[in-house]
Amino acid sequence: AQSPVTVLGLGLMGTALASALLKAGHPTTVWNRTAAKTGPLAAQGATPADTAADAVAASPLIIVCLTTNEAVRALLAPEAEALAGRTLVNLTNGTPAQARELAQWAAAHGITYIDGGIMAVPQMIATPAAYILYSGSDEAAFETHRPTLEALADTKWVGKDPGLAALYDLSLLTGMYGMALGVAQAFALIGSEGIPAREFAPLLRDWIVAMTDGIVPETAEAIDTDQHLTDVSNLAMNREAYPNFIQAYAEQGLRTDAFEPFQDLLDRAVEEGHGADGLSRLVTLLKKS
Ligand code: NDP
């Protein structure tokens, strides 16, 4: 028989998680602040709990997925005693420091804490495209519950520092947001002359894939060897070319503010004597001195 699991928080993500556990055959207890959201899951076989305390008491493994870690803290602080001796897996998006603080609170109350970062949207849960990052001081507890967690998505253990899952999660999403901003500006620029987005999309997609395949591993190599010199495209040249972008946005009636900080970064790189280096040098310039 599959082991019992409790899910606290039945938003879009929590509902997808509980549904995946039910499909995998786990007796699943669910709780949500707004009780009506337990309805569809109860129809799939979940057991709704009247209170968070009842939900916690029902399973050795408790998965929580709320909007913020502030909400997690507020919900679970009064349930510390009920959680003692159980494993709490927190899949709420947050910062490394928040995860470490929750881990400390949990340790002080005899609760096994595992932090997680979901690299998927709700629709991707329990599909091969999804994975979840995990970290926490008790790797053995993670291994114990891993077969259950595999019902949600592929599992990636990233280490014993509880803040690591959030660090990996936010670092990956940083790449995504940077790309999303570039994609938005690219469509705005091409669209400023009425070129249909659908016509431009394949070019943009292929270009980003090709650039990603080059830039990501090359940057990693440069960072790890501390060798930023390039014979491909140096910062001095990029600095001279970049004003054309800002000028073109303005000429085409677009806002320039989202892309102006990159000029500052290029200027600073050259001023600090890194003109012959490649874009990988920007990584060191982003550190606060
Ligand atoms: P939703 O807005 O759909 O759901 C939020 C959930 O949090 C609801 O169950 C809500 O309860 C609950 N909640 C909020 N505040 C409190 C509180 N103070 N006390 C108790 N419960 C509270 O968000 P999602 O389910 O989409 O997201 C949940 C987490 O998952 C977030 O941290 C998000 O960043 C992360 N995530 C989401 C992804 C997505 O694509 N959706 C992708 C990856 C991560 P109520 O129903 O009563 O309002």
Boltz pocket constraint, residues with backbone or C-beta under 6 A from the ligand:
constraints:
  - pocket:
      binder: B
      contacts: [[A, 9], [A, 10], [A, 11], [A, 12], [A, 13], [A, 14], [A, 32], [A, 33], [A, 34], [A, 37], [A, 65], [A, 66], [A, 67], [A, 68], [A, 71], [A, 72], [A, 74], [A, 75], [A, 91], [A, 92], [A, 93], [A, 94], [A, 118], [A, 119], [A, 120], [A, 121], [A, 122]]
      max_distance: 6.0
